[in-house]
Amino acid sequence: MSERTERLTEFLNRCGWGDADRKLLAADASFRHYDRLTRGGESRVLMDAPPPMEDVRPFLQIDRKLEELGFSAPHVYAQDVENGFVLLEDFGDSTYTRLLKNGADERELYELAVDLLIDLHHRGETAAVPAGLARYDIEAVKKEVMLFPDWFMPAAFGRETDKAAVDDFILLWEEVFPVANNVPQTLVLRDYHVDNLLLLKDRAGIKAGGLLDFQDALHGAATYDIMSLMEDARRDIDAGLLNAMRDRYIAGMGGALPDRDGFLASWAVWAAQRHVKVLGIFVRLCVRDGKPRYLQHLPRLWRLLERALEHPALGKLKVWFDKNVPAEYRNIPPCLLK
């Protein structure tokens, strides 16, 4: 028995769940994984987030805030911060991803997810953001977009990215960041998409929206989560539904947003930023972490990025991409398909 297994056994025994059946529930793109514990008619979820690769404190901070605000984040029954173990409420298996695959009403699910964000964003910056939460500022944006020249471009071109091109790339993001950030500031969950949303049928109103995987939350632009919901790297969303949900959000926010054009400009910049970042992340997951399954999403990400780059606010970045990443390279790098 490994030392970590011994520590886990001790944790579960302290919690009174040492005799439960344990079965892998999910693993994600990080080092975390989740097990479902069952005992009689009860169940819990065990988060196993091994240090030093993972740190459960950000998750616990955001979970507390979401529960305080009245949202359905999993209740924490026990925690071992030092060893990275958390015993959580089990929300079941009704993720949006599973429900949509089984023919659930797509519009109703997205309406619930949009309404949840409207409610959160109406709470106001002071109430919604935990004290001391890091900002989604230009330094964070630059660090994330560098994943593209650091990982995608070397895989696509077979060489390191030219320094002058990288310098221009970063300057262009600095130039457009004020456009992205010219919206109300709030708690940004950052991975707000169908894999991390559940329908809790025994709860009413926005409490029916179960929330997962928010440990990377930051203090930033309200645009980000509604954009990441509707411009999903993992599934195609009809343009009519996207426009309807975006309009629902704008109407629900009322006068809290800038004018419509300003909001759409912010949306376009954050969309481009997220798609650029995720292109780099998915290549890194393949090259560094041996997880090639994410490559299937690269063509969709390129379609989404190209659509975002058509916005006038991103004209200079579009020129950069046309110069440095010609159309024939906007796909899965062939070297990764071997």
Buried (B, 14 or more C-beta within 10 A) or exposed (E): EEEBEEBBEBBBEEBEBBEBEBEEBBEEBBBBBBBBBBBEEEBBBBBBBEEEEBEBEBBBBBBEBBBEBEBBBBEBBBBBEEBBBBBBBBBBEBBBBBBBEEEBEBBEBBBBBBBBBBBBBBBEEEEBBBEEBEBBEBEEBBEBBBBBBBBBBBBBBEEEBEEEBBEBBBEBBEEBBEBBBBBBBBBBBBBBBBBBBBBBEEEEEBEBBBBBBBBBBBBBBBBBBBBBBBBBBBBEBEEEBBEBBBEBBBEBBEEBBBEEEBBBBBBBBBBBBBBBBBBBBBBBBBBEEEBBEBBEBBEBBBEBBBBBBEBEBBEEBBEBBEEBBEEEBBEBBEEBEE
